[in-house]
Amino acid sequence: MVGMHAQTLRYYERMGIIAPSRSRGRIRLYSQADINRLLQIQRLINDLGVNLAGAEVILRLNDRIRQMEEEMEELRHRLQRIRDRRLPAPPEE
């Protein structure tokens, strides 16, 4: 799949790094998100020399950043809706 040994994939699954779904026959089904995550791990370990624990920390921080960006976007939308509902300022005399 991504050039990783099956035992490595199972280890990453046990560690909670990836969570492939299963078919009715219990075959692991890797999503595009799983594949992207595996490729990120490969790059971090092979290209940058990060160990697996470091790669896990980096991935979790990236996940948290992404989550916070989504929360910020939702807050921006809420703020804009509040601003849109405000009455226009009264004319100055």
PyMOL Python script that loads the backbone (N, CA, C, O; Angstrom):
from pymol import cmd

cmd.read_pdbstr("""\
ATOM      1  N   MET A   1       0.833  -1.201   0.000  1.00  0.00           N
ATOM      2  CA  MET A   1       0.000   0.000   0.000  1.00  0.00           C
ATOM      3  C   MET A   1       0.869   1.253   0.000  1.00  0.00           C
ATOM      4  O   MET A   1       0.906   1.980  -0.993  1.00  0.00           O
ATOM      5  N   VAL A   2       1.546   1.503   1.069  1.00  0.00           N
ATOM      6  CA  VAL A   2       2.443   2.662   1.127  1.00  0.00           C
ATOM      7  C   VAL A   2       3.872   2.200   1.371  1.00  0.00           C
ATOM      8  O   VAL A   2       4.726   2.970   1.810  1.00  0.00           O
ATOM      9  N   GLY A   3       4.111   0.936   1.078  1.00  0.00           N
ATOM     10  CA  GLY A   3       5.446   0.394   1.255  1.00  0.00           C
ATOM     11  C   GLY A   3       5.781   0.056   2.691  1.00  0.00           C
ATOM     12  O   GLY A   3       6.955  -0.042   3.047  1.00  0.00           O
ATOM     13  N   MET A   4       4.764  -0.125   3.526  1.00  0.00           N
ATOM     14  CA  MET A   4       5.000  -0.482   4.925  1.00  0.00           C
ATOM     15  C   MET A   4       4.647  -1.948   5.130  1.00  0.00           C
ATOM     16  O   MET A   4       3.727  -2.474   4.502  1.00  0.00           O
ATOM     17  N   HIS A   5       5.374  -2.583   5.997  1.00  0.00           N
ATOM     18  CA  HIS A   5       5.133  -3.977   6.332  1.00  0.00           C
ATOM     19  C   HIS A   5       3.800  -4.096   7.071  1.00  0.00           C
ATOM     20  O   HIS A   5       3.415  -3.196   7.817  1.00  0.00           O
ATOM     21  N   ALA A   6       3.104  -5.206   6.860  1.00  0.00           N
ATOM     22  CA  ALA A   6       1.802  -5.423   7.502  1.00  0.00           C
ATOM     23  C   ALA A   6       1.907  -5.353   9.020  1.00  0.00           C
ATOM     24  O   ALA A   6       1.002  -4.842   9.680  1.00  0.00           O
ATOM     25  N   GLN A   7       3.004  -5.861   9.579  1.00  0.00           N
ATOM     26  CA  GLN A   7       3.179  -5.798  11.035  1.00  0.00           C
ATOM     27  C   GLN A   7       3.291  -4.355  11.518  1.00  0.00           C
ATOM     28  O   GLN A   7       2.812  -4.018  12.600  1.00  0.00           O
ATOM     29  N   THR A   8       3.919  -3.516  10.719  1.00  0.00           N
ATOM     30  CA  THR A   8       4.033  -2.100  11.072  1.00  0.00           C
ATOM     31  C   THR A   8       2.652  -1.463  11.093  1.00  0.00           C
ATOM     32  O   THR A   8       2.328  -0.704  12.006  1.00  0.00           O
ATOM     33  N   LEU A   9       1.842  -1.769  10.093  1.00  0.00           N
ATOM     34  CA  LEU A   9       0.486  -1.217  10.029  1.00  0.00           C
ATOM     35  C   LEU A   9      -0.336  -1.671  11.231  1.00  0.00           C
ATOM     36  O   LEU A   9      -1.060  -0.872  11.824  1.00  0.00           O
ATOM     37  N   ARG A  10      -0.229  -2.945  11.591  1.00  0.00           N
ATOM     38  CA  ARG A  10      -0.972  -3.449  12.753  1.00  0.00           C
ATOM     39  C   ARG A  10      -0.478  -2.784  14.046  1.00  0.00           C
ATOM     40  O   ARG A  10      -1.273  -2.483  14.937  1.00  0.00           O
ATOM     41  N   TYR A  11       0.829  -2.561  14.139  1.00  0.00           N
ATOM     42  CA  TYR A  11       1.389  -1.890  15.316  1.00  0.00           C
ATOM     43  C   TYR A  11       0.844  -0.466  15.418  1.00  0.00           C
ATOM     44  O   TYR A  11       0.438  -0.035  16.497  1.00  0.00           O
ATOM     45  N   TYR A  12       0.833   0.257  14.313  1.00  0.00           N
ATOM     46  CA  TYR A  12       0.300   1.619  14.314  1.00  0.00           C
ATOM     47  C   TYR A  12      -1.175   1.620  14.704  1.00  0.00           C
ATOM     48  O   TYR A  12      -1.646   2.532  15.383  1.00  0.00           O
ATOM     49  N   GLU A  13      -1.893   0.596  14.271  1.00  0.00           N
ATOM     50  CA  GLU A  13      -3.305   0.491  14.645  1.00  0.00           C
ATOM     51  C   GLU A  13      -3.437   0.250  16.150  1.00  0.00           C
ATOM     52  O   GLU A  13      -4.263   0.885  16.806  1.00  0.00           O
ATOM     53  N   ARG A  14      -2.639  -0.652  16.697  1.00  0.00           N
ATOM     54  CA  ARG A  14      -2.679  -0.911  18.149  1.00  0.00           C
ATOM     55  C   ARG A  14      -2.332   0.338  18.944  1.00  0.00           C
ATOM     56  O   ARG A  14      -2.888   0.573  20.017  1.00  0.00           O
ATOM     57  N   MET A  15      -1.413   1.137  18.419  1.00  0.00           N
ATOM     58  CA  MET A  15      -0.992   2.362  19.097  1.00  0.00           C
ATOM     59  C   MET A  15      -2.027   3.481  18.964  1.00  0.00           C
ATOM     60  O   MET A  15      -1.918   4.501  19.644  1.00  0.00           O
ATOM     61  N   GLY A  16      -3.022   3.304  18.103  1.00  0.00           N
ATOM     62  CA  GLY A  16      -4.045   4.321  17.910  1.00  0.00           C
ATOM     63  C   GLY A  16      -3.640   5.413  16.938  1.00  0.00           C
ATOM     64  O   GLY A  16      -4.288   6.457  16.867  1.00  0.00           O
ATOM     65  N   ILE A  17      -2.568   5.178  16.185  1.00  0.00           N
ATOM     66  CA  ILE A  17      -2.099   6.176  15.223  1.00  0.00           C
ATOM     67  C   ILE A  17      -3.005   6.210  14.003  1.00  0.00           C
ATOM     68  O   ILE A  17      -3.260   7.273  13.437  1.00  0.00           O
ATOM     69  N   ILE A  18      -3.491   5.040  13.601  1.00  0.00           N
ATOM     70  CA  ILE A  18      -4.468   4.940  12.518  1.00  0.00           C
ATOM     71  C   ILE A  18      -5.614   4.071  13.014  1.00  0.00           C
ATOM     72  O   ILE A  18      -5.454   3.294  13.956  1.00  0.00           O
ATOM     73  N   ALA A  19      -6.767   4.206  12.376  1.00  0.00           N
ATOM     74  CA  ALA A  19      -7.940   3.426  12.781  1.00  0.00           C
ATOM     75  C   ALA A  19      -8.704   2.976  11.540  1.00  0.00           C
ATOM     76  O   ALA A  19      -9.771   3.510  11.237  1.00  0.00           O
ATOM     77  N   PRO A  20      -8.158   1.991  10.822  1.00  0.00           N
ATOM     78  CA  PRO A  20      -8.859   1.536   9.622  1.00  0.00           C
ATOM     79  C   PRO A  20     -10.182   0.868   9.985  1.00  0.00           C
ATOM     80  O   PRO A  20     -10.308   0.233  11.032  1.00  0.00           O
ATOM     81  N   SER A  21     -11.156   1.022   9.107  1.00  0.00           N
ATOM     82  CA  SER A  21     -12.415   0.319   9.315  1.00  0.00           C
ATOM     83  C   SER A  21     -12.219  -1.129   8.871  1.00  0.00           C
ATOM     84  O   SER A  21     -11.151  -1.497   8.383  1.00  0.00           O
ATOM     85  N   ARG A  22     -13.250  -1.938   9.043  1.00  0.00           N
ATOM     86  CA  ARG A  22     -13.161  -3.357   8.688  1.00  0.00           C
ATOM     87  C   ARG A  22     -14.319  -3.740   7.772  1.00  0.00           C
ATOM     88  O   ARG A  22     -15.432  -3.226   7.890  1.00  0.00           O
ATOM     89  N   SER A  23     -14.021  -4.651   6.865  1.00  0.00           N
ATOM     90  CA  SER A  23     -15.074  -5.203   6.011  1.00  0.00           C
ATOM     91  C   SER A  23     -15.805  -6.282   6.807  1.00  0.00           C
ATOM     92  O   SER A  23     -15.416  -6.607   7.929  1.00  0.00           O
ATOM     93  N   ARG A  24     -16.854  -6.829   6.224  1.00  0.00           N
ATOM     94  CA  ARG A  24     -17.574  -7.914   6.907  1.00  0.00           C
ATOM     95  C   ARG A  24     -16.668  -9.115   7.131  1.00  0.00           C
ATOM     96  O   ARG A  24     -16.836  -9.858   8.098  1.00  0.00           O
ATOM     97  N   GLY A  25     -15.713  -9.300   6.240  1.00  0.00           N
ATOM     98  CA  GLY A  25     -14.756 -10.391   6.384  1.00  0.00           C
ATOM     99  C   GLY A  25     -13.587 -10.034   7.284  1.00  0.00           C
ATOM    100  O   GLY A  25     -12.608 -10.778   7.345  1.00  0.00           O
ATOM    101  N   ARG A  26     -13.672  -8.893   7.994  1.00  0.00           N
ATOM    102  CA  ARG A  26     -12.660  -8.410   8.938  1.00  0.00           C
ATOM    103  C   ARG A  26     -11.373  -7.954   8.266  1.00  0.00           C
ATOM    104  O   ARG A  26     -10.333  -7.864   8.918  1.00  0.00           O
ATOM    105  N   ILE A  27     -11.430  -7.667   6.975  1.00  0.00           N
ATOM    106  CA  ILE A  27     -10.272  -7.139   6.261  1.00  0.00           C
ATOM    107  C   ILE A  27     -10.170  -5.653   6.574  1.00  0.00           C
ATOM    108  O   ILE A  27     -11.175  -4.942   6.567  1.00  0.00           O
ATOM    109  N   ARG A  28      -8.965  -5.187   6.847  1.00  0.00           N
ATOM    110  CA  ARG A  28      -8.765  -3.769   7.150  1.00  0.00           C
ATOM    111  C   ARG A  28      -8.991  -2.933   5.890  1.00  0.00           C
ATOM    112  O   ARG A  28      -8.485  -3.249   4.814  1.00  0.00           O
ATOM    113  N   LEU A  29      -9.757  -1.872   6.053  1.00  0.00           N
ATOM    114  CA  LEU A  29     -10.037  -0.944   4.954  1.00  0.00           C
ATOM    115  C   LEU A  29      -9.454   0.411   5.332  1.00  0.00           C
ATOM    116  O   LEU A  29      -9.956   1.083   6.233  1.00  0.00           O
ATOM    117  N   TYR A  30      -8.401   0.803   4.642  1.00  0.00           N
ATOM    118  CA  TYR A  30      -7.715   2.051   4.951  1.00  0.00           C
ATOM    119  C   TYR A  30      -8.333   3.196   4.159  1.00  0.00           C
ATOM    120  O   TYR A  30      -8.453   3.125   2.935  1.00  0.00           O
ATOM    121  N   SER A  31      -8.718   4.239   4.862  1.00  0.00           N
ATOM    122  CA  SER A  31      -9.286   5.427   4.219  1.00  0.00           C
ATOM    123  C   SER A  31      -8.160   6.275   3.644  1.00  0.00           C
ATOM    124  O   SER A  31      -6.983   6.041   3.918  1.00  0.00           O
ATOM    125  N   GLN A  32      -8.539   7.257   2.848  1.00  0.00           N
ATOM    126  CA  GLN A  32      -7.528   8.174   2.320  1.00  0.00           C
ATOM    127  C   GLN A  32      -6.853   8.928   3.461  1.00  0.00           C
ATOM    128  O   GLN A  32      -5.661   9.227   3.392  1.00  0.00           O
ATOM    129  N   ALA A  33      -7.616   9.236   4.511  1.00  0.00           N
ATOM    130  CA  ALA A  33      -7.028   9.913   5.678  1.00  0.00           C
ATOM    131  C   ALA A  33      -5.984   9.015   6.349  1.00  0.00           C
ATOM    132  O   ALA A  33      -4.927   9.492   6.761  1.00  0.00           O
ATOM    133  N   ASP A  34      -6.283   7.706   6.458  1.00  0.00           N
ATOM    134  CA  ASP A  34      -5.306   6.772   7.026  1.00  0.00           C
ATOM    135  C   ASP A  34      -4.039   6.742   6.180  1.00  0.00           C
ATOM    136  O   ASP A  34      -2.928   6.786   6.708  1.00  0.00           O
ATOM    137  N   ILE A  35      -4.214   6.667   4.869  1.00  0.00           N
ATOM    138  CA  ILE A  35      -3.069   6.612   3.955  1.00  0.00           C
ATOM    139  C   ILE A  35      -2.243   7.889   4.058  1.00  0.00           C
ATOM    140  O   ILE A  35      -1.014   7.839   4.100  1.00  0.00           O
ATOM    141  N   ASN A  36      -2.923   9.033   4.097  1.00  0.00           N
ATOM    142  CA  ASN A  36      -2.205  10.310   4.234  1.00  0.00           C
ATOM    143  C   ASN A  36      -1.411  10.349   5.536  1.00  0.00           C
ATOM    144  O   ASN A  36      -0.277  10.827   5.565  1.00  0.00           O
ATOM    145  N   ARG A  37      -2.006   9.850   6.601  1.00  0.00           N
ATOM    146  CA  ARG A  37      -1.330   9.832   7.901  1.00  0.00           C
ATOM    147  C   ARG A  37      -0.097   8.921   7.848  1.00  0.00           C
ATOM    148  O   ARG A  37       0.957   9.265   8.382  1.00  0.00           O
ATOM    149  N   LEU A  38      -0.236   7.770   7.206  1.00  0.00           N
ATOM    150  CA  LEU A  38       0.900   6.855   7.062  1.00  0.00           C
ATOM    151  C   LEU A  38       2.023   7.492   6.251  1.00  0.00           C
ATOM    152  O   LEU A  38       3.201   7.335   6.575  1.00  0.00           O
ATOM    153  N   LEU A  39       1.654   8.207   5.204  1.00  0.00           N
ATOM    154  CA  LEU A  39       2.666   8.890   4.392  1.00  0.00           C
ATOM    155  C   LEU A  39       3.367   9.980   5.194  1.00  0.00           C
ATOM    156  O   LEU A  39       4.572  10.185   5.051  1.00  0.00           O
ATOM    157  N   GLN A  40       2.606  10.682   6.040  1.00  0.00           N
ATOM    158  CA  GLN A  40       3.212  11.697   6.910  1.00  0.00           C
ATOM    159  C   GLN A  40       4.216  11.050   7.862  1.00  0.00           C
ATOM    160  O   GLN A  40       5.313  11.568   8.068  1.00  0.00           O
ATOM    161  N   ILE A  41       3.831   9.922   8.433  1.00  0.00           N
ATOM    162  CA  ILE A  41       4.726   9.213   9.349  1.00  0.00           C
ATOM    163  C   ILE A  41       6.000   8.812   8.623  1.00  0.00           C
ATOM    164  O   ILE A  41       7.102   8.988   9.143  1.00  0.00           O
ATOM    165  N   GLN A  42       5.847   8.271   7.416  1.00  0.00           N
ATOM    166  CA  GLN A  42       7.022   7.881   6.627  1.00  0.00           C
ATOM    167  C   GLN A  42       7.952   9.060   6.393  1.00  0.00           C
ATOM    168  O   GLN A  42       9.166   8.942   6.558  1.00  0.00           O
ATOM    169  N   ARG A  43       7.379  10.205   6.006  1.00  0.00           N
ATOM    170  CA  ARG A  43       8.203  11.390   5.755  1.00  0.00           C
ATOM    171  C   ARG A  43       8.925  11.841   7.017  1.00  0.00           C
ATOM    172  O   ARG A  43      10.117  12.147   6.987  1.00  0.00           O
ATOM    173  N   LEU A  44       8.195  11.880   8.125  1.00  0.00           N
ATOM    174  CA  LEU A  44       8.800  12.326   9.380  1.00  0.00           C
ATOM    175  C   LEU A  44       9.942  11.407   9.804  1.00  0.00           C
ATOM    176  O   LEU A  44      11.002  11.874  10.222  1.00  0.00           O
ATOM    177  N   ILE A  45       9.724  10.112   9.693  1.00  0.00           N
ATOM    178  CA  ILE A  45      10.732   9.149  10.142  1.00  0.00           C
ATOM    179  C   ILE A  45      11.884   9.043   9.148  1.00  0.00           C
ATOM    180  O   ILE A  45      13.050   9.150   9.529  1.00  0.00           O
ATOM    181  N   ASN A  46      11.558   8.833   7.875  1.00  0.00           N
ATOM    182  CA  ASN A  46      12.609   8.572   6.877  1.00  0.00           C
ATOM    183  C   ASN A  46      13.327   9.830   6.409  1.00  0.00           C
ATOM    184  O   ASN A  46      14.549   9.827   6.260  1.00  0.00           O
ATOM    185  N   ASP A  47      12.586  10.894   6.180  1.00  0.00           N
ATOM    186  CA  ASP A  47      13.193  12.106   5.618  1.00  0.00           C
ATOM    187  C   ASP A  47      13.750  13.047   6.680  1.00  0.00           C
ATOM    188  O   ASP A  47      14.775  13.694   6.467  1.00  0.00           O
ATOM    189  N   LEU A  48      13.073  13.121   7.824  1.00  0.00           N
ATOM    190  CA  LEU A  48      13.482  14.086   8.845  1.00  0.00           C
ATOM    191  C   LEU A  48      14.171  13.451  10.044  1.00  0.00           C
ATOM    192  O   LEU A  48      14.694  14.159  10.904  1.00  0.00           O
ATOM    193  N   GLY A  49      14.177  12.133  10.109  1.00  0.00           N
ATOM    194  CA  GLY A  49      14.864  11.457  11.202  1.00  0.00           C
ATOM    195  C   GLY A  49      14.149  11.512  12.536  1.00  0.00           C
ATOM    196  O   GLY A  49      14.769  11.306  13.580  1.00  0.00           O
ATOM    197  N   VAL A  50      12.848  11.788  12.519  1.00  0.00           N
ATOM    198  CA  VAL A  50      12.065  11.836  13.754  1.00  0.00           C
ATOM    199  C   VAL A  50      11.740  10.398  14.159  1.00  0.00           C
ATOM    200  O   VAL A  50      11.444   9.567  13.300  1.00  0.00           O
ATOM    201  N   ASN A  51      11.794  10.099  15.451  1.00  0.00           N
ATOM    202  CA  ASN A  51      11.402   8.751  15.879  1.00  0.00           C
ATOM    203  C   ASN A  51       9.878   8.659  15.938  1.00  0.00           C
ATOM    204  O   ASN A  51       9.186   9.668  15.803  1.00  0.00           O
ATOM    205  N   LEU A  52       9.360   7.449  16.141  1.00  0.00           N
ATOM    206  CA  LEU A  52       7.910   7.249  16.109  1.00  0.00           C
ATOM    207  C   LEU A  52       7.197   8.065  17.183  1.00  0.00           C
ATOM    208  O   LEU A  52       6.139   8.636  16.919  1.00  0.00           O
ATOM    209  N   ALA A  53       7.753   8.127  18.375  1.00  0.00           N
ATOM    210  CA  ALA A  53       7.129   8.912  19.449  1.00  0.00           C
ATOM    211  C   ALA A  53       7.045  10.381  19.050  1.00  0.00           C
ATOM    212  O   ALA A  53       6.030  11.035  19.291  1.00  0.00           O
ATOM    213  N   GLY A  54       8.101  10.894  18.446  1.00  0.00           N
ATOM    214  CA  GLY A  54       8.084  12.281  17.982  1.00  0.00           C
ATOM    215  C   GLY A  54       7.077  12.491  16.870  1.00  0.00           C
ATOM    216  O   GLY A  54       6.391  13.512  16.829  1.00  0.00           O
ATOM    217  N   ALA A  55       6.989  11.519  15.964  1.00  0.00           N
ATOM    218  CA  ALA A  55       6.018  11.614  14.873  1.00  0.00           C
ATOM    219  C   ALA A  55       4.598  11.636  15.426  1.00  0.00           C
ATOM    220  O   ALA A  55       3.749  12.385  14.942  1.00  0.00           O
ATOM    221  N   GLU A  56       4.343  10.812  16.444  1.00  0.00           N
ATOM    222  CA  GLU A  56       3.020  10.798  17.077  1.00  0.00           C
ATOM    223  C   GLU A  56       2.679  12.166  17.658  1.00  0.00           C
ATOM    224  O   GLU A  56       1.572  12.669  17.467  1.00  0.00           O
ATOM    225  N   VAL A  57       3.625  12.759  18.361  1.00  0.00           N
ATOM    226  CA  VAL A  57       3.407  14.078  18.963  1.00  0.00           C
ATOM    227  C   VAL A  57       3.112  15.102  17.870  1.00  0.00           C
ATOM    228  O   VAL A  57       2.181  15.896  17.997  1.00  0.00           O
ATOM    229  N   ILE A  58       3.892  15.085  16.810  1.00  0.00           N
ATOM    230  CA  ILE A  58       3.692  16.033  15.705  1.00  0.00           C
ATOM    231  C   ILE A  58       2.314  15.846  15.087  1.00  0.00           C
ATOM    232  O   ILE A  58       1.616  16.827  14.829  1.00  0.00           O
ATOM    233  N   LEU A  59       1.911  14.599  14.845  1.00  0.00           N
ATOM    234  CA  LEU A  59       0.600  14.341  14.246  1.00  0.00           C
ATOM    235  C   LEU A  59      -0.526  14.796  15.164  1.00  0.00           C
ATOM    236  O   LEU A  59      -1.502  15.389  14.705  1.00  0.00           O
ATOM    237  N   ARG A  60      -0.394  14.521  16.457  1.00  0.00           N
ATOM    238  CA  ARG A  60      -1.442  14.947  17.397  1.00  0.00           C
ATOM    239  C   ARG A  60      -1.517  16.475  17.489  1.00  0.00           C
ATOM    240  O   ARG A  60      -2.608  17.037  17.585  1.00  0.00           O
ATOM    241  N   LEU A  61      -0.376  17.135  17.461  1.00  0.00           N
ATOM    242  CA  LEU A  61      -0.376  18.600  17.463  1.00  0.00           C
ATOM    243  C   LEU A  61      -1.012  19.145  16.189  1.00  0.00           C
ATOM    244  O   LEU A  61      -1.774  20.110  16.237  1.00  0.00           O
ATOM    245  N   ASN A  62      -0.699  18.528  15.049  1.00  0.00           N
ATOM    246  CA  ASN A  62      -1.331  18.945  13.791  1.00  0.00           C
ATOM    247  C   ASN A  62      -2.842  18.762  13.853  1.00  0.00           C
ATOM    248  O   ASN A  62      -3.594  19.616  13.384  1.00  0.00           O
ATOM    249  N   ASP A  63      -3.291  17.644  14.435  1.00  0.00           N
ATOM    250  CA  ASP A  63      -4.730  17.407  14.587  1.00  0.00           C
ATOM    251  C   ASP A  63      -5.359  18.493  15.457  1.00  0.00           C
ATOM    252  O   ASP A  63      -6.433  19.005  15.144  1.00  0.00           O
ATOM    253  N   ARG A  64      -4.686  18.835  16.541  1.00  0.00           N
ATOM    254  CA  ARG A  64      -5.214  19.864  17.456  1.00  0.00           C
ATOM    255  C   ARG A  64      -5.252  21.231  16.784  1.00  0.00           C
ATOM    256  O   ARG A  64      -6.209  21.985  16.961  1.00  0.00           O
ATOM    257  N   ILE A  65      -4.218  21.551  16.017  1.00  0.00           N
ATOM    258  CA  ILE A  65      -4.198  22.824  15.282  1.00  0.00           C
ATOM    259  C   ILE A  65      -5.367  22.875  14.308  1.00  0.00           C
ATOM    260  O   ILE A  65      -6.064  23.886  14.219  1.00  0.00           O
ATOM    261  N   ARG A  66      -5.581  21.785  13.578  1.00  0.00           N
ATOM    262  CA  ARG A  66      -6.685  21.724  12.617  1.00  0.00           C
ATOM    263  C   ARG A  66      -8.029  21.912  13.326  1.00  0.00           C
ATOM    264  O   ARG A  66      -8.904  22.626  12.835  1.00  0.00           O
ATOM    265  N   GLN A  67      -8.183  21.264  14.488  1.00  0.00           N
ATOM    266  CA  GLN A  67      -9.414  21.390  15.259  1.00  0.00           C
ATOM    267  C   GLN A  67      -9.617  22.837  15.722  1.00  0.00           C
ATOM    268  O   GLN A  67     -10.726  23.365  15.641  1.00  0.00           O
ATOM    269  N   MET A  68      -8.564  23.464  16.199  1.00  0.00           N
ATOM    270  CA  MET A  68      -8.662  24.847  16.664  1.00  0.00           C
ATOM    271  C   MET A  68      -8.971  25.802  15.512  1.00  0.00           C
ATOM    272  O   MET A  68      -9.707  26.772  15.691  1.00  0.00           O
ATOM    273  N   GLU A  69      -8.413  25.530  14.334  1.00  0.00           N
ATOM    274  CA  GLU A  69      -8.723  26.363  13.168  1.00  0.00           C
ATOM    275  C   GLU A  69     -10.200  26.253  12.804  1.00  0.00           C
ATOM    276  O   GLU A  69     -10.829  27.249  12.445  1.00  0.00           O
ATOM    277  N   GLU A  70     -10.758  25.036  12.897  1.00  0.00           N
ATOM    278  CA  GLU A  70     -12.186  24.854  12.627  1.00  0.00           C
ATOM    279  C   GLU A  70     -13.028  25.602  13.653  1.00  0.00           C
ATOM    280  O   GLU A  70     -14.031  26.222  13.302  1.00  0.00           O
ATOM    281  N   GLU A  71     -12.622  25.544  14.923  1.00  0.00           N
ATOM    282  CA  GLU A  71     -13.344  26.267  15.973  1.00  0.00           C
ATOM    283  C   GLU A  71     -13.280  27.772  15.733  1.00  0.00           C
ATOM    284  O   GLU A  71     -14.279  28.471  15.904  1.00  0.00           O
ATOM    285  N   MET A  72     -12.117  28.271  15.340  1.00  0.00           N
ATOM    286  CA  MET A  72     -11.968  29.703  15.045  1.00  0.00           C
ATOM    287  C   MET A  72     -12.878  30.114  13.892  1.00  0.00           C
ATOM    288  O   MET A  72     -13.509  31.170  13.943  1.00  0.00           O
ATOM    289  N   GLU A  73     -12.947  29.293  12.867  1.00  0.00           N
ATOM    290  CA  GLU A  73     -13.804  29.607  11.721  1.00  0.00           C
ATOM    291  C   GLU A  73     -15.269  29.663  12.145  1.00  0.00           C
ATOM    292  O   GLU A  73     -16.005  30.549  11.713  1.00  0.00           O
ATOM    293  N   GLU A  74     -15.691  28.731  12.980  1.00  0.00           N
ATOM    294  CA  GLU A  74     -17.063  28.739  13.484  1.00  0.00           C
ATOM    295  C   GLU A  74     -17.315  30.001  14.311  1.00  0.00           C
ATOM    296  O   GLU A  74     -18.375  30.615  14.187  1.00  0.00           O
ATOM    297  N   LEU A  75     -16.367  30.392  15.142  1.00  0.00           N
ATOM    298  CA  LEU A  75     -16.519  31.618  15.933  1.00  0.00           C
ATOM    299  C   LEU A  75     -16.590  32.849  15.038  1.00  0.00           C
ATOM    300  O   LEU A  75     -17.349  33.774  15.326  1.00  0.00           O
ATOM    301  N   ARG A  76     -15.811  32.876  13.956  1.00  0.00           N
ATOM    302  CA  ARG A  76     -15.885  33.994  13.009  1.00  0.00           C
ATOM    303  C   ARG A  76     -17.271  34.084  12.379  1.00  0.00           C
ATOM    304  O   ARG A  76     -17.828  35.170  12.226  1.00  0.00           O
ATOM    305  N   HIS A  77     -17.823  32.914  12.014  1.00  0.00           N
ATOM    306  CA  HIS A  77     -19.167  32.905  11.427  1.00  0.00           C
ATOM    307  C   HIS A  77     -20.210  33.394  12.436  1.00  0.00           C
ATOM    308  O   HIS A  77     -21.101  34.169  12.088  1.00  0.00           O
ATOM    309  N   ARG A  78     -20.095  32.939  13.676  1.00  0.00           N
ATOM    310  CA  ARG A  78     -21.040  33.381  14.705  1.00  0.00           C
ATOM    311  C   ARG A  78     -20.940  34.881  14.924  1.00  0.00           C
ATOM    312  O   ARG A  78     -21.959  35.562  15.036  1.00  0.00           O
ATOM    313  N   LEU A  79     -19.723  35.397  14.984  1.00  0.00           N
ATOM    314  CA  LEU A  79     -19.516  36.831  15.166  1.00  0.00           C
ATOM    315  C   LEU A  79     -20.114  37.613  14.004  1.00  0.00           C
ATOM    316  O   LEU A  79     -20.742  38.651  14.211  1.00  0.00           O
ATOM    317  N   GLN A  80     -19.925  37.126  12.796  1.00  0.00           N
ATOM    318  CA  GLN A  80     -20.475  37.815  11.629  1.00  0.00           C
ATOM    319  C   GLN A  80     -22.001  37.817  11.671  1.00  0.00           C
ATOM    320  O   GLN A  80     -22.626  38.821  11.329  1.00  0.00           O
ATOM    321  N   ARG A  81     -22.607  36.699  12.088  1.00  0.00           N
ATOM    322  CA  ARG A  81     -24.075  36.658  12.195  1.00  0.00           C
ATOM    323  C   ARG A  81     -24.561  37.662  13.233  1.00  0.00           C
ATOM    324  O   ARG A  81     -25.587  38.312  13.030  1.00  0.00           O
ATOM    325  N   ILE A  82     -23.836  37.797  14.347  1.00  0.00           N
ATOM    326  CA  ILE A  82     -24.202  38.774  15.375  1.00  0.00           C
ATOM    327  C   ILE A  82     -24.089  40.183  14.811  1.00  0.00           C
ATOM    328  O   ILE A  82     -24.978  41.009  15.016  1.00  0.00           O
ATOM    329  N   ARG A  83     -23.011  40.456  14.110  1.00  0.00           N
ATOM    330  CA  ARG A  83     -22.831  41.786  13.515  1.00  0.00           C
ATOM    331  C   ARG A  83     -23.913  42.084  12.488  1.00  0.00           C
ATOM    332  O   ARG A  83     -24.399  43.212  12.402  1.00  0.00           O
ATOM    333  N   ASP A  84     -24.289  41.082  11.714  1.00  0.00           N
ATOM    334  CA  ASP A  84     -25.316  41.280  10.686  1.00  0.00           C
ATOM    335  C   ASP A  84     -26.680  41.593  11.291  1.00  0.00           C
ATOM    336  O   ASP A  84     -27.496  42.258  10.654  1.00  0.00           O
ATOM    337  N   ARG A  85     -26.940  41.122  12.513  1.00  0.00           N
ATOM    338  CA  ARG A  85     -28.234  41.348  13.159  1.00  0.00           C
ATOM    339  C   ARG A  85     -28.325  42.685  13.879  1.00  0.00           C
ATOM    340  O   ARG A  85     -29.420  43.123  14.230  1.00  0.00           O
ATOM    341  N   ARG A  86     -27.197  43.338  14.102  1.00  0.00           N
ATOM    342  CA  ARG A  86     -27.221  44.613  14.822  1.00  0.00           C
ATOM    343  C   ARG A  86     -27.981  45.654  14.016  1.00  0.00           C
ATOM    344  O   ARG A  86     -27.959  45.659  12.785  1.00  0.00           O
ATOM    345  N   LEU A  87     -28.645  46.522  14.739  1.00  0.00           N
ATOM    346  CA  LEU A  87     -29.359  47.624  14.090  1.00  0.00           C
ATOM    347  C   LEU A  87     -28.358  48.668  13.631  1.00  0.00           C
ATOM    348  O   LEU A  87     -27.309  48.840  14.253  1.00  0.00           O
ATOM    349  N   PRO A  88     -28.666  49.360  12.559  1.00  0.00           N
ATOM    350  CA  PRO A  88     -27.752  50.420  12.125  1.00  0.00           C
ATOM    351  C   PRO A  88     -27.665  51.511  13.197  1.00  0.00           C
ATOM    352  O   PRO A  88     -28.615  51.736  13.946  1.00  0.00           O
ATOM    353  N   ALA A  89     -26.553  52.159  13.255  1.00  0.00           N
ATOM    354  CA  ALA A  89     -26.345  53.236  14.225  1.00  0.00           C
ATOM    355  C   ALA A  89     -27.301  54.381  13.912  1.00  0.00           C
ATOM    356  O   ALA A  89     -27.570  54.663  12.744  1.00  0.00           O
ATOM    357  N   PRO A  90     -27.822  55.047  14.956  1.00  0.00           N
ATOM    358  CA  PRO A  90     -28.720  56.184  14.703  1.00  0.00           C
ATOM    359  C   PRO A  90     -27.951  57.319  14.029  1.00  0.00           C
ATOM    360  O   PRO A  90     -26.753  57.485  14.256  1.00  0.00           O
ATOM    361  N   PRO A  91     -28.641  58.092  13.206  1.00  0.00           N
ATOM    362  CA  PRO A  91     -27.952  59.206  12.530  1.00  0.00           C
ATOM    363  C   PRO A  91     -27.462  60.228  13.551  1.00  0.00           C
ATOM    364  O   PRO A  91     -28.104  60.464  14.574  1.00  0.00           O
ATOM    365  N   GLU A  92     -26.333  60.820  13.256  1.00  0.00           N
ATOM    366  CA  GLU A  92     -25.774  61.833  14.145  1.00  0.00           C
ATOM    367  C   GLU A  92     -26.525  63.136  13.938  1.00  0.00           C
ATOM    368  O   GLU A  92     -26.968  63.442  12.831  1.00  0.00           O
ATOM    369  N   GLU A  93     -26.663  63.898  15.009  1.00  0.00           N
ATOM    370  CA  GLU A  93     -27.386  65.170  14.906  1.00  0.00           C
ATOM    371  C   GLU A  93     -26.474  66.317  14.683  1.00  0.00           C
ATOM    372  O   GLU A  93     -26.930  67.456  14.574  1.00  0.00           O
TER     373      GLU A  93
END
""", "prot")
cmd.dss("prot")
cmd.show_as("cartoon", "prot")
cmd.util.cbc("prot")
cmd.orient("prot")
